[in-house]
Amino acid sequence: MTAPIDLAPFIKAYDVRGLVGSQLTPEVVTALGAAFVDEIDAAGKEVVVGHDMRDSSPGFAAAFALGVQARGGNVLSIGLCSTDESYFASGHFDAPAAMCTASHNPATYNGIKFSRAGAQGISFDTGLKGIRDRAQAYLEASIEPVAEPGTFRSVDVIADYAVYLRSLVDLAAIRPIRVVVDAGNGMGGMTVPAVLGTAAGLPALPIEIIPLYFELDGTFPNHEANPLDPKNIVALQKAVVEHAADLGLAFDGDADRCFVVDEKGQAVTPSAVAAVVALREITRVRRLQPEGDIFVLHNLITSNIVAETIEAAGAIPVRTKVGHSLIKDQMRLTGAIFGGEHSAHYYFRDFWGADNGMLAAMHFLAAFGSGSEPVSAISKRYTPYAMSGEINSTVTDIPAAYNRIVEAYTGTGDFDELDGLTITGMVGQDEPFWWFNVRPSNTEPLLRLNVEAGTAAVMERIRDAVLALIREH
């Protein structure tokens, strides 16, 4: 008898993500389904189960459902969906949910993203460890079925999802715009026509969509479905210019993140998008709530322009650690109306505090479509500083590298250890502002560096100096 698969290497901080066959098998996924029901006490309750377009995803969703039913959970299958559609179902039905997806990872991977009822996030410290340990025990022994197994029913939620998003952002009255959308053969190929088009039976919007790679294909034949990597938006950038489009949108594999390209084919930073959406949400809420504090979250490596925009609009910026489950927790704790991350995850109070790339895209389209300036002008206004982007370095001795940085920069600025190490420089007469953050990866021997400064020259100087310290042998 072969030893059961060890779950620890591929169940980490926020979700399950592993290699199909060697790590994720139907047996493993069934055990995870049973463990999920036990950990969140879902016996006798509905559990939403959805999946993306990867070849292994329908089988894994079915295997997960078997585990749920074996321990008494009632499966509510929503079938093929985006991750934010899974969050919608979790909120709409007030039920826990599991989404079979590996997001932007290559085709050889798959995984599961979990939510408690109401689309509340589950991280390693808030339930994922318990799910892992229970599933490991089931693999080492067996799943003990309950006396009365759970039921199974299917429901199609995409029309309700589209109606709900349109109720949050009115695009009917914007000026006519032309948009190239790169779905990367991921779930955006299904959700974009439903929400921004007429595929779900909704009225046409003044938006002409030029589709790129809308065919659902989990082998990702055209490029990886990870728009954070510049090479994966090259086709979009070219198409925007060729079609004289107003802008371009790129979604990742499970369509919960959205990236923007301006009419010149230049990428708009996620920080700029976060600032635009934050301003819209603050303005909307302030109309409804003239008095009282309004909180907006941003993680600590977004551009300073995000916090500055929030403050200028009369709201209170709340700086958070990096990580979607952590931010979902903070959304709930603070009552924040919106949250933005450097990685193009955008969170909305009106979407149960969960992230939704489509909703962020709709806000950006509304901001652009209700004005007269080009996207490049909007992008320039909300990108006043120089940013390095995230730079990863493989480091065998992370504490030693950390100590080198502390020694070199002691006395030069303020130290902050909210998430990794952030050092903010002392601003002098001839020195514009700068800051950098160094964070270890949760899963790999990597140090991640982000730098921002008032000028490109200062950013490059700080970037190169810190990288030399990180990579010193």
C-alpha positions in Angstrom: 0.0 0.0 0.0 1.4 3.4 -1.0 1.8 6.1 1.5 -0.8 8.9 1.3 0.2 12.2 -0.4 1.6 14.8 2.1 -0.6 17.8 1.9 1.7 20.3 3.7 3.9 21.2 0.6 0.9 22.6 -1.4 -1.5 23.9 1.2 -0.1 27.2 2.3 -1.1 30.7 3.5 -4.3 31.3 1.4 -5.4 28.4 -0.7 -4.6 24.9 -2.1 -2.4 24.9 -5.2 -0.5 21.9 -6.5 0.6 19.8 -9.4 -2.2 17.7 -10.9 -1.5 14.0 -10.4 1.5 14.0 -8.2 -0.1 16.3 -5.5 -3.7 16.9 -6.4 -5.7 13.7 -7.1 -9.4 13.0 -7.0 -8.8 11.2 -3.7 -7.0 14.2 -2.2 -9.8 16.5 -3.4 -12.5 14.3 -2.0 -10.7 14.3 1.4 -10.5 18.1 1.3 -14.3 18.3 0.6 -15.0 16.1 3.6 -12.6 18.1 5.7 -14.1 21.4 4.6 -17.5 20.4 5.9 -16.1 19.2 9.2 -13.9 22.3 9.8 -16.7 24.9 9.1 -19.5 22.8 10.6 -21.5 22.6 7.3 -23.3 19.3 7.8 -26.9 19.8 6.8 -26.1 23.1 5.1 -25.5 24.1 1.5 -22.0 24.3 0.2 -21.3 26.1 -3.1 -18.9 24.2 -5.5 -17.6 25.8 -8.7 -14.7 25.3 -11.1 -12.7 27.0 -13.8 -11.9 25.8 -17.4 -8.8 23.7 -16.6 -9.0 20.2 -18.0 -8.9 18.7 -14.5 -11.3 21.1 -12.9 -14.7 19.4 -13.6 -13.4 16.1 -12.2 -12.0 17.8 -9.2 -15.3 19.7 -8.5 -17.1 16.4 -8.7 -14.6 14.7 -6.4 -14.9 17.6 -3.9 -18.7 17.3 -4.0 -18.4 13.6 -3.1 -16.5 14.5 0.0 -18.9 17.2 0.9 -21.9 14.8 0.6 -20.1 12.0 2.5 -19.9 14.3 5.6 -23.5 15.6 5.2 -23.1 18.8 3.3 -25.6 19.7 0.6 -23.8 20.5 -2.6 -25.0 23.6 -4.6 -23.1 23.2 -7.8 -22.6 26.4 -9.9 -20.5 24.6 -12.5 -18.2 26.6 -14.7 -17.5 30.0 -13.2 -15.0 32.7 -12.3 -13.7 33.0 -8.8 -15.6 36.2 -8.2 -18.7 34.4 -9.4 -18.0 31.8 -6.7 -17.8 34.7 -4.2 -21.1 36.1 -5.5 -22.8 32.7 -4.9 -21.3 32.5 -1.4 -22.7 35.9 -0.6 -26.0 35.6 -2.5 -26.9 32.2 -0.9 -25.0 33.0 2.4 -23.2 29.6 2.0 -19.6 28.5 2.2 -17.9 27.9 -1.1 -15.1 26.1 -2.8 -13.7 27.1 -6.1 -11.5 24.6 -8.1 -8.9 26.8 -9.8 -5.2 27.5 -9.8 -5.8 31.1 -10.8 -2.9 32.2 -13.1 -0.7 29.2 -12.6 0.4 27.0 -15.6 -1.8 24.3 -16.9 -0.1 21.6 -14.9 -1.5 23.1 -11.7 -4.8 23.2 -10.0 -6.1 24.1 -6.6 -9.0 25.2 -4.4 -10.0 28.6 -3.0 -12.3 28.4 0.1 -14.8 30.8 1.5 -17.0 30.8 4.6 -20.6 31.9 4.2 -20.9 35.4 2.9 -17.6 35.1 0.9 -15.5 35.5 4.0 -11.9 34.5 3.4 -10.2 31.4 4.9 -6.5 31.6 5.5 -4.0 29.2 7.0 -4.6 30.6 10.5 -8.4 30.9 10.2 -9.3 27.4 9.0 -7.1 26.2 6.2 -4.7 24.5 8.5 -7.6 22.6 10.1 -8.9 21.6 6.7 -5.4 20.3 5.7 -5.0 18.3 8.9 -8.5 16.8 8.8 -8.0 15.9 5.1 -4.6 14.3 5.9 -6.2 12.2 8.5 -8.9 11.0 6.0 -6.2 10.1 3.5 -4.3 8.1 6.1 -7.5 6.3 7.3 -10.7 6.8 5.4 -13.7 9.1 5.3 -16.4 8.0 7.6 -19.7 8.7 5.9 -22.5 10.2 8.0 -25.8 8.3 8.4 -27.6 10.7 6.1 -25.4 11.9 3.2 -25.9 15.3 1.7 -27.8 16.2 -1.4 -26.7 17.6 -4.8 -28.4 20.3 -6.9 -27.2 22.5 -9.7 -27.9 26.2 -10.2 -26.8 28.7 -12.9 -25.9 32.0 -11.3 -24.2 34.0 -14.1 -27.3 36.0 -15.0 -27.9 37.0 -11.3 -24.1 37.8 -11.0 -24.3 40.1 -14.0 -27.4 41.8 -12.8 -25.9 42.4 -9.4 -22.7 43.9 -10.8 -24.6 46.2 -13.1 -26.7 47.3 -10.1 -23.4 48.5 -8.4 -21.9 50.4 -11.4 -24.2 52.1 -13.9 -22.5 52.0 -17.4 -25.7 52.8 -19.4 -25.0 56.5 -19.7 -21.3 56.6 -20.4 -19.9 57.8 -23.8 -19.4 55.1 -26.4 -16.1 53.4 -25.9 -14.1 50.7 -27.6 -12.3 48.2 -25.4 -10.0 45.3 -26.3 -10.3 42.5 -23.7 -7.7 39.8 -23.3 -9.3 36.9 -21.4 -6.1 34.7 -21.8 -8.4 31.7 -22.5 -9.6 32.0 -18.9 -12.9 32.6 -17.3 -13.1 36.2 -18.5 -14.1 34.7 -21.8 -17.4 33.7 -20.2 -18.0 36.5 -17.7 -17.1 39.5 -19.9 -19.8 38.8 -22.5 -22.3 38.2 -19.7 -21.6 41.4 -17.7 -20.4 43.9 -20.3 -22.2 42.3 -23.3 -25.6 40.8 -23.8 -24.8 37.0 -23.3 -26.8 37.0 -20.0 -29.8 38.6 -21.6 -29.1 42.1 -20.3 -29.5 45.3 -22.4 -26.5 46.3 -24.6 -24.1 48.9 -23.1 -22.3 51.6 -25.1 -19.2 49.5 -25.1 -17.7 47.8 -28.2 -15.7 44.8 -27.0 -12.9 43.5 -29.2 -12.2 40.0 -27.8 -8.8 38.4 -27.5 -8.5 34.7 -26.5 -12.1 34.3 -25.3 -12.1 30.6 -26.0 -12.1 28.7 -22.6 -8.9 26.5 -22.8 -7.1 25.4 -19.6 -4.0 24.6 -21.6 -3.5 28.4 -22.2 -2.3 28.0 -25.8 -1.7 31.7 -26.4 0.1 32.9 -23.2 0.0 32.3 -19.5 -3.1 33.8 -17.9 -1.0 36.0 -15.6 -1.2 39.7 -16.7 1.2 40.7 -13.9 4.0 39.4 -16.1 4.6 42.0 -18.8 5.2 39.4 -21.5 1.6 38.3 -21.1 0.0 41.6 -22.1 2.1 42.2 -25.2 -0.7 41.0 -27.5 -3.2 43.2 -25.7 -1.0 46.2 -26.0 -0.5 45.6 -29.7 -4.3 45.1 -30.3 -5.3 48.3 -28.5 -3.1 50.4 -30.8 -4.1 48.4 -34.0 -7.8 48.8 -33.3 -7.5 52.4 -32.1 -9.2 51.3 -28.9 -9.8 53.6 -25.9 -8.2 51.1 -23.5 -7.5 47.4 -22.9 -8.4 45.0 -20.1 -6.6 41.8 -19.2 -8.0 39.2 -16.8 -6.1 36.4 -15.1 -7.1 32.7 -15.4 -9.9 32.7 -12.9 -10.9 36.3 -13.8 -10.7 37.7 -10.2 -7.9 40.2 -11.2 -8.1 42.8 -13.9 -5.3 44.9 -15.5 -5.7 48.0 -17.6 -3.8 49.3 -20.7 -4.2 52.8 -22.0 -4.9 53.9 -25.6 -1.2 54.0 -26.4 -0.7 50.4 -25.3 1.0 51.4 -22.0 0.2 49.5 -18.8 -1.7 51.4 -16.1 -0.4 50.5 -12.7 -2.8 48.6 -10.3 -2.1 51.4 -7.8 -3.5 54.0 -10.3 -6.6 51.8 -10.8 -6.9 51.5 -7.0 -6.8 55.3 -6.7 -9.4 55.8 -9.4 -11.8 53.2 -7.9 -11.2 54.4 -4.3 -12.2 58.0 -5.3 -15.4 56.8 -7.0 -16.4 54.7 -4.0 -15.6 57.4 -1.5 -17.6 59.9 -3.5 -20.6 57.5 -3.8 -20.6 56.6 -0.1 -20.2 60.2 1.0 -23.3 61.2 -0.9 -25.2 58.5 1.0 -23.4 59.2 4.3 -22.5 62.9 4.7 -21.2 62.4 8.2 -18.9 59.8 9.8 -15.6 58.1 9.0 -15.0 56.3 5.7 -12.2 53.7 5.7 -10.4 52.5 2.6 -7.7 49.8 2.7 -4.4 49.6 0.7 -1.6 47.2 1.2 1.8 48.5 2.2 3.4 48.2 -1.3 0.8 50.2 -3.3 2.0 53.6 -4.4 1.8 56.6 -2.0 -0.7 58.1 -4.5 -3.3 55.6 -3.2 -3.3 56.9 0.4 -2.9 60.5 -0.8 -6.0 60.1 -3.0 -8.0 58.6 -0.1 -7.0 61.4 2.3 -7.7 64.1 -0.3 -11.2 62.7 -0.8 -11.9 63.0 3.0 -11.6 59.3 3.9 -9.1 57.4 6.1 -6.5 55.2 4.5 -5.7 52.0 6.4 -2.4 50.3 5.5 -2.4 46.5 5.6 -0.2 43.5 5.0 -0.1 41.8 1.6 -2.5 38.9 1.1 -6.1 38.5 0.0 -7.4 36.6 3.0 -5.8 39.1 5.4 -7.4 42.0 3.5 -10.8 40.3 3.6 -10.5 40.0 7.3 -9.5 43.7 7.6 -12.4 44.7 5.3 -14.8 43.1 7.8 -13.0 44.4 10.9 -12.8 48.0 9.8 -16.0 48.3 7.8 -13.9 49.6 4.9 -15.8 50.4 1.7 -12.9 49.4 -0.7 -9.5 47.9 -0.6 -6.7 47.8 -3.3 -3.6 45.7 -3.7 -0.5 46.1 -5.9 -1.3 42.8 -7.5 -4.6 44.0 -9.0 -6.9 42.5 -6.4 -9.7 44.9 -5.6 -12.1 44.4 -2.7 -15.6 45.9 -2.2 -17.8 46.2 0.8 -20.8 45.9 -1.5 -19.4 42.6 -2.7 -19.3 41.0 0.7 -15.7 42.4 1.2 -14.4 40.0 -1.5 -12.2 40.8 -4.4 -13.7 41.3 -7.9 -11.7 42.1 -11.0 -14.8 42.6 -13.1 -16.2 45.2 -10.7 -13.0 47.1 -10.6 -13.0 47.1 -14.5 -16.5 48.4 -14.5 -15.6 51.3 -12.1 -12.6 52.2 -14.3 -14.8 52.1 -17.4 -17.3 54.3 -15.7 -14.6 56.8 -14.6 -13.2 57.0 -18.1 -16.6 56.9 -19.9 -18.1 59.8 -17.8 -15.2 62.1 -18.6 -13.5 63.4 -21.7 -9.8 62.7 -21.2 -7.9 59.7 -22.5 -6.8 56.8 -20.2 -3.2 57.9 -20.6 -4.0 61.2 -18.9 -5.8 59.5 -16.1 -2.9 57.1 -15.7 -0.4 59.9 -15.6 -2.3 61.8 -12.9 -2.4 58.8 -10.7 1.2 57.7 -11.4 3.2 60.7 -10.2 6.1 58.7 -8.6 8.6 56.1 -9.8 8.1 52.5 -8.8 10.4 49.5 -9.2 7.7 46.9 -9.4 8.2 43.7 -7.4 11.7 42.2 -7.8 12.3 38.7 -6.5 15.7 37.4 -5.4 16.6 33.8 -4.5 18.3 34.0 -1.1 19.6 31.1 0.9 20.2 33.0 4.1 17.3 35.4 4.5 18.1 36.6 8.1 21.6 37.5 7.0 20.3 39.5 4.1 17.8 41.2 6.4 20.6 42.1 8.8 22.7 43.6 6.1 19.9 45.9 5.1 19.2 47.0 8.7 22.8 47.8 9.2 23.2 49.7 6.0 20.0 51.8 6.5 20.0 52.4 10.3 19.8 56.2 10.8 18.5 56.9 7.3 14.8 56.7 7.9 11.9 55.2 9.7 11.7 51.4 10.2 8.4 49.5 10.0 7.9 45.8 10.4 4.1 45.5 9.6 5.0 43.0 6.8 8.6 42.3 6.2 10.7 45.4 6.6 9.7 48.8 5.3 12.2 51.7 5.5 11.0 55.2 4.7 13.7 57.7 4.0 14.2 61.1 5.7 13.3 63.8 3.2 15.8 66.6 2.9 16.1 69.7 0.8 17.8 67.9 -2.1 16.3 64.4 -1.4 12.7 63.6 -2.6 10.8 60.9 -0.7 11.6 57.3 -1.0 10.6 54.0 0.7 11.3 50.4 0.1 9.8 47.1 1.4 11.6 43.7 1.6 9.3 40.7 2.3 10.2 37.0 2.4 8.0 34.7 0.3 5.5 32.5 2.2 6.4 29.5 0.0 9.9 29.9 -1.6 13.4 31.0 -0.5 12.8 34.5 -2.0 13.0 38.0 -0.9 10.6 40.4 -2.6 11.7 44.0 -3.1 9.5 47.0 -3.9 10.8 50.6 -4.1 9.1 53.9 -4.7 10.6 57.4 -4.9 9.8 60.9 -6.0 12.1 60.6 -9.0 13.3 57.8 -11.2 16.9 58.5 -10.4 16.4 58.1 -6.6 14.2 55.0 -7.1 16.9 53.4 -9.2 19.7 54.3 -6.7 17.8 52.8 -3.8 16.7 49.8 -5.8 20.3 49.0 -6.9 21.7 49.5 -3.5 19.2 47.3 -1.7 19.5 44.6 -4.4 23.2 44.5 -3.9 22.7 44.0 -0.2 20.1 41.2 -0.8 22.3 39.4 -3.3 25.6 39.8 -1.6 27.4 36.4 -1.3 
